[in-house]
Amino acid sequence: MGLRDALFGRTKQVAPQLDNLFALPTAALTLQSELDLVSSGQAGLCFKAGSGETSIQTDADILQLLDFEAEKDSVHVTTDDLGFKWLVIDDPSVDGQVTKVHAANSSMVDHGLGPRLLCAVFGFVPATPPGEGSVRLVYLLKQGTFYPFAPTGPNQRDNELELRVKSFLGSDLPIEKDLSRWMALWNLPVR
Amino acid sequence: MAKSKIETDHGLNVRMFITGLMLVVLYLIITTLLIYAGLSMGLVLVIVVAMIFSQYYFSDKIAMFSMHAHEVSAQEEPRLHEIVDRLCLLANMPKPRVGVAEMDIPNAFATGRNPSHAVVCATRGIMNRLSDEELEAVLAHELSHVAHRDVAVMTIASGVGMLAGLVSRMAMWGAILGGGGGGRGNNNDNAAAMEMVVWLVSIVIYVVAYLLTMALSRYRELAADRSGAILIGKPSVLASALVHITGDMGRIPRTDLRKAESMNSFFFVPALAGGSAASLFSTHPSLEKRLDALQKLERELNG
């Protein structure tokens, strides 16, 4: 933020960074070989539902805006307990998830809703249960970085597993270096 | 009153005694300098001592206020109270008041001028991060601070620093005013030069006092680690708690991304400014040192 913006109390809205998303399929392979984690078959895109945009009042409006058909593309929209909207994508392949998340992001940006985007989440579960516990990879759209989130309870997360994921994926993915930004996403609707 | 059952470590005692002795020597040097400066410092001195004393006397309130902590009842925080109850029975000491600070940074502190006016406080972050056993170890460490009367010791130690800082400031004023005043005739040049020396010396004293205070604080931390670990009988649990709340793991937040974003006035770049956690630990020995000491203790207890 520049001095002038600070003086006048303005903040520039940041356009989301989408390119780094395409590094995910490679990282998924590493996760499988090193930590025995495979995709949960679900990914999600979290955004703030704004007031005033009459075009996206209902969940159906959102799907239409994003050019998705609920049945054909197996996506649906839910609202979480904190009032954030989630576009939940069911797709067994990580490539497919990435493509759909990217498409949804792009159309959000095209419709001027880029600033509302919060994060994308990709679910990973142990290939041979019970395994280590599941991990979500969270993609911060504004920063263009990933971080792992491994919830183990309503307010508990497995930091050791998260740091192990970081050490294995460091070369594949742009991992968020500032650990204080590895915010939790409790009770998220993505597996 | 029966003595606390928390055991002592002789090596640490000796080192703390030496550190304390050096602080007393510093006190003497400063008093001499004060008399030598010959100003009407008596009054100033009374004020400073009163300040240090009130800092000591109200230490519990000051610490609670600056950490945004509030006292909690057994109904509000049964888990915390239960652990403190148990530890106080074990250590045979009066139960301190119990507080919670609503922040995500994992930390805990104990303060208060004596064991019957003490307060033990944990942040929400540390309670979320640690298992009951680990939290017990951390609280045992904090209760050891209370039993060791660390607030009193550290207040006296840091009081020296304050006095030294005062002397240097007074001397600086003296040098400036003495140079321009001219009320005392040809004594003037001498006095100004004299006060410049006082000024320099007191700065050196300030730095040394500061370093000694920090060293003393680190020894007290190791002593509290030791007593706390002996109290619960499991040094490894305290070690695991330390690993979980310091370093990388301590920095990973429990705050929800969605809540954090809405606090940050909606989705703009400057996210949370981290960093205040590190300063709280700066008076502490390094993690490796503490873990080494605990490991040694574990061998002693088992061997």
Contacts between the chains, C-beta under 8 A, distances in Angstrom:
chain1	res1	chain2	res2	distance
A	1	B	269	7.2
A	1	B	270	6.9
A	11	B	268	4.4
A	11	B	269	7.6
A	12	B	268	7.8
A	12	B	269	7.9
A	13	B	267	7.5
A	13	B	268	7.0
A	14	B	267	7.9
A	14	B	268	6.9
A	14	B	269	5.3
A	46	B	258	7.3
A	48	B	261	8.0
A	48	B	266	7.7
A	48	B	267	7.1
A	80	B	258	7.7
A	82	B	256	7.2
A	82	B	258	4.7
A	82	B	259	6.8
A	84	B	258	5.3
A	115	B	267	5.7
A	116	B	267	7.1
A	118	B	257	6.8
A	118	B	258	6.7
A	118	B	261	6.2
A	118	B	267	7.2
A	119	B	257	6.4
A	138	B	257	7.4
A	142	B	267	7.4
A	142	B	269	6.5
A	155	B	128	5.4
A	155	B	254	6.5
A	156	B	128	7.2
A	157	B	252	7.3
A	157	B	254	7.2
A	159	B	129	8.0
A	159	B	244	7.2
A	159	B	248	7.7
A	159	B	249	4.3
A	159	B	252	5.3
A	160	B	249	7.5
A	162	B	252	6.6
A	163	B	248	5.9
A	163	B	249	7.0
A	178	B	274	6.8
A	179	B	248	5.8
A	179	B	251	4.0
A	179	B	252	5.2
A	180	B	251	5.2
A	180	B	252	7.6
A	180	B	253	5.9
A	180	B	272	6.0
A	180	B	274	3.8
A	181	B	253	8.0
A	181	B	271	5.8
A	181	B	272	7.3
A	182	B	252	4.8
A	182	B	253	6.5
A	183	B	253	5.6
A	183	B	255	5.7
A	183	B	256	6.4
A	183	B	257	3.6
A	183	B	260	5.3
A	184	B	253	6.7
A	184	B	254	5.7
A	184	B	255	6.5
A	184	B	256	5.3
A	184	B	257	6.7
A	185	B	256	6.4
A	185	B	257	5.3
A	185	B	258	7.0
A	186	B	256	5.5
